[in-house]
Every structure is written in structure tokens, then in C-alpha cells.
């Protein structure tokens, strides 16, 4: 049970917080603190500190202005410390991480009886790998003189790139850069950064000659000493996929707070999605033989190593043969029929024909053999690094270990996709979406095989909710059509999970008006609707000062941009011309100068955009945010719902649109002093049966429906 001492410490921290800011208690914030304290404080554990009770999770929808961040910090930090658990706060955006680290956590620490140690956790991919950089630069020197083969020539970099990498190496060696990608003044493109970092399959850990200088392991040492770890959803999922406790603290000893928890389902399905390009995979396999022969030469033809590599050859030949068979079947199916798909073909219900499952099974079986031998070679090189195999020079082993790790990792991804295609889904559970993208390559069409689970429920139930000591999931938007049911099902949460929907302190009816103007075009007819929206915006935006216009498609947004009056177009900042952060920065600067500014954006601008006060007084939503009808994952889920006798549109599509519409409308009011209006250019909210549900799920804005 939650002790009286713990209750008093939480209450005292909240009183201090209110006093410092001269605030009155907010009902929603108090309720949130109480719910978290009840849930986490009443978790029972055995003598080993392991959770021995259920009901260890709570869902809290806290509207904008509730003050949810300070609510979960004030309540969760004392409980985690009292129970000797790590507190991992996971977010979906960098902006919230920065707010936590630079504003909220320093303040929360001052409110506690003891200082709070906190740190930002990042994956290896955010840190500079000294060994990778050394090998890269050394390899470029060799390639410049000796590149003979096509794949070697392709690896050769431009002199400017090599000079830049050398500069980064010098800056790290001199101490002027700490090796953290995020501390670079210039944001690097992924393809520029990727050669400079590592992952768990290539890292030799303490065996590395640069281990003492490694930025990632220095950060890991600090992580072990922290009370609060700030992470993101991707890193939590990466840790779980490695068994939990590999990057972050052990789930059994961790209390999680998932802020922006409405992203967790999509992040999870994306994390366990697989892909394989048939032709490029064949090319890659054919280049492996020469690399493996080179490794044998450098390792003085070590007998065990040579034996492993010899056993990889038959598996590689089997893989190439099965890939050829798969490619032939795909070509017959997709390129030589009467109805060739333009760029994508989805398998209905995720079910593949035998002409594809048979070669996929062949690829999976061969990849598993290849993967096993690759893993054995990785272990052998690891032993050589420890000095256990004198015949293999440590320097040679250190050079080849990450390369072999890469081969192993790629063979794993080949196996996972092939197995997904070869093995049918278990009857009665949610299916896997499977589809083929047709991709233009230098030597013709390549077939990109893709698969993705349609729900995160089973994965999260097994790997997160069951082992975790406790968890809080919160966001301004967790309910769909006013219910938590959709989220509970999506995330695999127990039906008895504690749910709390807290009111926002905003006076919505007084501060904002939702307008639905009279329109003639049916949004189901895109061209007619676009022309009517264009005419409306050309009139409405003449007097705009600070406006966000949200579109459902690139095509509509760009068409309307081209049809705007020149005087309006001069004030428009459009997604795609600049980065999202640069658009927001420019918009604020223009408003500060007393000039009008209009942002044209798509779904990514419907959430995570914080423009309080005069920075945003009008939000225009051109169309209800229904999902893309041909999205493979959504389409497969819809089929599954219909197969079970449900109504996919009402059970899946409308609830998802409700969440997105609420998020879009939530851009307008960010503080209690804000005001303005929202214009929805889609009459389906008043002409369709589901329209009333969508309207009633929105905050209680004043309504003007023509």
C-alpha cells in the first residue's frame, strides 16, 4: 500500500510547485497525480523486489493545459525511488525530450527531498564509433589506390566526404566534440552519418581497442547511476527486441511512463516490420564469397574458420536459387499479367499463393543455415579478440568482427522476411500484412517484399506489460470516440487496466469556435472538392494573420498552392519547401514582425506543433483525416475485422479518424489565454451517420454549422 510518508512527500512536492508558480491547484492535475500514486504505490512485490500483483498499469488522457508532465514527475519519481526502481520516461518527439531535460526534470528535482539524477538515453546509432571511422578512412586510402572491382569502386567516396570524416575524427580526438550526433552544429543526413556509427552486431564492446574512449559506453555508465532515464519509444522497443535490459534498465526493475502514448502502437508494428529486395539481395550474396575469401587469407587460413566458411557456400547457393525462383514467380504474377500494378501489390488477408510460399520457405531454410554459420564465425572472432586463438591476429579479428556482424545481421533480416512469407498466420489471431513494392533499379524492376503485423497487441503484452514492474501511459489524445477500447485492444493491455479521462482547464466554448461552412462538393470526389476548397481559401485567407491549413494529400495541397492569389501565396510556408522546425521558426519570426503567415501542412503538422497566443489563431482542416484507403496494413486489418463479422469502417476507420481530428483541432488552444476558430471544410460531419460521433468526440468548442 502507498505509505503515509510517501503520500506526504508527493503532496508536499505539489504544494511547493504551486507556490513557486503562484498557481491554484488544477483539478485535472490533482486527479492525475492521485491516479498514478494509487496505481504505482499499490504494486505488491516479493522479497526479491519482483512484482507479485497485477493492476500495475494506468491509462490517463490529460487534455492540453492539464500539466501532465509535472503530474507524472511529482508522483512517479518518489514512488520509483522508494521502491528502488528505475523510472524510464519514453516520448515520441525530440521536443518533449528537450523540455523534460532542460525544464521539467530540473524543476522536479528541486521539489524532491533528495536530488534526482537524470539522463537522456540514446541508441548506439546516435554516437560516433571511433573504430568504424578509423576503418572507413583507412579503407578509403586503400580504395583510392587499389579499387579494382565494381563493389570496391562503388564504396569509394568523394574527397570532400573523406576530408569531412577526417575533420570529425580530429575534433573528437581533440575533445572539441563529444561524439554525440545531436551535439553537432550541422544536422547530418542519414547516409552521411551512418558509416560513422555502429550497432550491437558490429560492436566488440570491451574487446575494442577504442573502448575507453567510446561515447556510447561512457553514456551507458552514466545511465546505470541515474534515477530517471529519458528515452524514446523506438529505443524502448529496440531494448525489448534484445530481451530487455540490454540498453535500458531491466523491465522487471523499471517503472515506465509513456508520454505521447498514442504513438506506441504504430511504433511497435513498424519496429517488427520486415523487408527484402530480391534482386539487390542476390547481388549482395554474390559479393560475399570474395569478402569471406579475403578474411580467410588475412586470418592465415585458420582451419575452423575455413570450415565454417566452406559450409556457408551451399547455403548461399540455395538462397540464390530460391531467390531466382521467387523473382520468376513475382515477374509472372506482377509484370506479365494483363493488370500490372503501378507500384504496389497487396496480398488480400495477407495470404500468399503457393508459388511464393515455396521459394520463400527455401530462402528461410537456407538463410537460417547461413545465419548460424555467420554467428559461429562472429563467436570465433570474438574468441580471437580475447586471445583464445593465437593463429588469428587480434588486429585482424577486430577489423573483421564488425564486417561479419553486418553479414550476420543482414542474414537475419533475410530470414525474418522469408519466414514471414513462408509461414501462414495462426488461425484466430490478427494477420500479418504482406505486400510487394515495385522499385526501379539500375538494371530494371526490383521486387521489394514487405510484411508488417497489423497490431502491436501480442508483442507488447508478452515483452512489455507482463515483465514491467509498472507503467503509466498518457497523452492529450488516447480515446477514440470518447472510449479507451481502441487503445486497449491495439496495445494488448488487460481489460481491467485503470483508465482516467481528465478534463482540460480550458474554457473551450468561450475560447474557440468550430465552424462548418456550407459547401456543395462531396469530399469523395477529390477534384470537385479541391476546386471548392481552393475558392474558399482564396477568399478566406485574404484576411488571415496566423493560420494553419491542414491537408489530407500532397496532391490537393500543391494544386491549391498553385491556384492561390499571388498576394496570399507570398505569405504561405508550405511543407516540403523547408523542414518542419524551420517552417515553425520562420512562421514565428514573421508573426513577431507583425506580418501575416500561413502554414500549409499535412498530417505531421496536425500534432506536435505548439504555436501559442498570436502565433496561431485559425486552424483550417480541409478534409476529415481518414486513413489512406490503399495502406497495406490498414486494408489487411479491415479485412480481418470484416471476416470476424465486424464493420471495419465503424470499428477501425472512424475511430482512427476521430483521434486524428482531435489532434488537428488541438493545435489551436495551447494555453488558457489562447483563442481563435477552427474551420472544417468537410460536410460529412453533418451529412453522415458517423459525423455526430466525430463532432461529439471533439472538445466542447462553440459550434457554427451553416
HELIX and SHEET records of a PDB file:
HELIX    1   1 UNK A    4  UNK A   21  1                                  18    
HELIX    2   2 UNK A   27  UNK A   41  1                                  15    
HELIX    3   3 UNK A   68  UNK A   82  1                                  15    
HELIX    4   4 UNK A   94  UNK A   99  1                                   6    
HELIX    5   5 UNK A  100  UNK A  104  3                                   5    
HELIX    6   6 UNK A  105  UNK A  111  1                                   7    
HELIX    7   7 UNK A  124  UNK A  126  5                                   3    
HELIX    8   8 UNK A  130  UNK A  146  1                                  17    
HELIX    9   9 UNK A  150  UNK A  155  1                                   6    
HELIX   10  10 UNK A  159  UNK A  174  1                                  16    
HELIX   11  11 UNK A  181  UNK A  183  5                                   3    
HELIX   12  12 UNK A  190  UNK A  193  1                                   4    
HELIX   13  13 UNK A  194  UNK A  196  5                                   3    
HELIX   14  14 UNK A  205  UNK A  207  5                                   3    
HELIX   15  15 UNK A  211  UNK A  213  5                                   3    
HELIX   16  16 UNK A  215  UNK A  224  1                                  10    
HELIX   17  17 UNK A  233  UNK A  241  1                                   9    
HELIX   18  18 UNK A  251  UNK A  253  5                                   3    
HELIX   19  19 UNK A  261  UNK A  263  5                                   3    
HELIX   20  20 UNK A  264  UNK A  271  1                                   8    
HELIX   21  21 UNK A  278  UNK A  298  1                                  21    
HELIX   22  22 UNK A  303  UNK A  334  1                                  32    
HELIX   23  23 UNK A  348  UNK A  350  5                                   3    
HELIX   24  24 UNK A  354  UNK A  385  1                                  32    
HELIX   25  25 UNK A  394  UNK A  422  1                                  29    
HELIX   26  26 UNK A  457  UNK A  460  1                                   4    
HELIX   27  27 UNK A  461  UNK A  465  3                                   5    
HELIX   28  28 UNK A  485  UNK A  491  1                                   7    
HELIX   29  29 UNK A  508  UNK A  511  1                                   4    
HELIX   30  30 UNK A  526  UNK A  540  1                                  15    
HELIX   31  31 UNK A  541  UNK A  543  5                                   3    
HELIX   32  32 UNK A  554  UNK A  563  1                                  10    
HELIX   33  33 UNK A  566  UNK A  569  1                                   4    
HELIX   34  34 UNK A  580  UNK A  592  1                                  13    
HELIX   35  35 UNK A  603  UNK A  605  5                                   3    
HELIX   36  36 UNK A  613  UNK A  615  5                                   3    
HELIX   37  37 UNK A  632  UNK A  643  1                                  12    
HELIX   38  38 UNK A  648  UNK A  648  1                                   1    
HELIX   39  39 UNK A  649  UNK A  653  3                                   5    
HELIX   40  40 UNK A  654  UNK A  665  1                                  12    
HELIX   41  41 UNK A  684  UNK A  687  1                                   4    
HELIX   42  42 UNK A  691  UNK A  697  1                                   7    
SHEET    1   A 7 UNK A 118  UNK A 120  0                                        
SHEET    2   A 7 UNK A 228  UNK A 232  1                                        
SHEET    3   A 7 UNK A  86  UNK A  91  1                                        
SHEET    4   A 7 UNK A 254  UNK A 259  1                                        
SHEET    5   A 7 UNK A 470  UNK A 475  1                                        
SHEET    6   A 7 UNK A  57  UNK A  62  1                                        
SHEET    7   A 7 UNK A 498  UNK A 502  1                                        
SHEET    1   B 4 UNK A 274  UNK A 277  0                                        
SHEET    2   B 4 UNK A 444  UNK A 453 -1                                        
SHEET    3   B 4 UNK A 432  UNK A 441 -1                                        
SHEET    4   B 4 UNK A 344  UNK A 346 -1                                        
SHEET    1   C 7 UNK A 572  UNK A 574  0                                        
SHEET    2   C 7 UNK A 597  UNK A 601  1                                        
SHEET    3   C 7 UNK A 546  UNK A 550  1                                        
SHEET    4   C 7 UNK A 618  UNK A 621  1                                        
SHEET    5   C 7 UNK A 676  UNK A 680  1                                        
SHEET    6   C 7 UNK A 512  UNK A 516  1                                        
SHEET    7   C 7 UNK A 702  UNK A 705  1                                        
END                                                                             
